[in-house]
Amino acid sequence: MNTLLIIDMQNAWVNGTTPRYDKEGVVARIQHATEVTRQHGGQIIYIRHANDDAMVGSDGWEVIPELPFTPGDVFVDKTACDSFADTGLLTHLKITGAHTLMVCGLATELCIDTTIRSAVSHGFDVIALSDAHTTGDRPHMKAEKVIEHHNWVWENLSTPANSRLMVRTVAEVFGH
């Protein structure tokens, strides 16, 4: 089963004080990926990060309203960058027979990167949606360069023999 992981697209992070690179475009592409995944019987998993800025149950912790969920969507809450760390994600994916994880959301260099690396280490095929993840400018690098850098790293990352990591645009994976 194909699974779309939507990571940390929460009010606190998407609409917080740090502007997100190409926010509207990224949200639109995640919306499209979500619609097509549902149409083809795939599963949608929303990953939510909880900390002092996004406490469980608060408005900041909620997924942005532009990404509405439907019955059958799954929510996984985490407190670390790795969506597999101390969560039920791995167990859920094994039970549902997931084999390919398509990853999108934010922040590119933190939770997206960590989750992608963890997923391939757990034996999943991963598609990093190159134009559906975002971040903000950092003191040492503009957001656009952070995204470009990580897409390059993922294309060149060696993975275990039982997994693959591909970097593709939303249009390449889901059509227009």
Secondary structure in CASP SS format (residue, H / E / C, confidence):
PFRMAT SS
TARGET T0000
AUTHOR 0000-0000-0000
METHOD secondary structure of the structure
MODEL  1
M C 1.00
N E 1.00
T E 1.00
L E 1.00
L E 1.00
I E 1.00
I E 1.00
D C 1.00
M C 1.00
Q E 1.00
N H 1.00
A H 1.00
W H 1.00
V H 1.00
N C 1.00
G C 1.00
T C 1.00
T C 1.00
P C 1.00
R C 1.00
Y C 1.00
D C 1.00
K H 1.00
E H 1.00
G H 1.00
V H 1.00
V H 1.00
A H 1.00
R H 1.00
I H 1.00
Q H 1.00
H H 1.00
A H 1.00
T H 1.00
E H 1.00
V H 1.00
T H 1.00
R H 1.00
Q H 1.00
H C 1.00
G C 1.00
G C 1.00
Q E 1.00
I E 1.00
I E 1.00
Y E 1.00
I E 1.00
R E 1.00
H E 1.00
A C 1.00
N E 1.00
D C 1.00
D C 1.00
A E 1.00
M C 1.00
V C 1.00
G C 1.00
S C 1.00
D C 1.00
G C 1.00
W C 1.00
E C 1.00
V E 1.00
I C 1.00
P C 1.00
E C 1.00
L C 1.00
P C 1.00
F C 1.00
T C 1.00
P C 1.00
G C 1.00
D C 1.00
V E 1.00
F E 1.00
V E 1.00
D E 1.00
K E 1.00
T C 1.00
A C 1.00
C C 1.00
D C 1.00
S C 1.00
F C 1.00
A C 1.00
D C 1.00
T C 1.00
G C 1.00
L H 1.00
L H 1.00
T H 1.00
H H 1.00
L H 1.00
K H 1.00
I H 1.00
T H 1.00
G C 1.00
A C 1.00
H C 1.00
T E 1.00
L E 1.00
M E 1.00
V E 1.00
C E 1.00
G E 1.00
L E 1.00
A C 1.00
T H 1.00
E H 1.00
L H 1.00
C H 1.00
I H 1.00
D H 1.00
T H 1.00
T H 1.00
I H 1.00
R H 1.00
S H 1.00
A H 1.00
V H 1.00
S H 1.00
H C 1.00
G C 1.00
F C 1.00
D E 1.00
V E 1.00
I E 1.00
A E 1.00
L E 1.00
S E 1.00
D E 1.00
A E 1.00
H E 1.00
T E 1.00
T C 1.00
G C 1.00
D C 1.00
R E 1.00
P C 1.00
H C 1.00
M E 1.00
K C 1.00
A H 1.00
E H 1.00
K H 1.00
V H 1.00
I H 1.00
E H 1.00
H H 1.00
H H 1.00
N H 1.00
W H 1.00
V H 1.00
W H 1.00
E H 1.00
N H 1.00
L C 1.00
S C 1.00
T C 1.00
P C 1.00
A C 1.00
N C 1.00
S C 1.00
R C 1.00
L E 1.00
M E 1.00
V E 1.00
R E 1.00
T C 1.00
V H 1.00
A H 1.00
E H 1.00
V H 1.00
F H 1.00
G C 1.00
H C 1.00
END
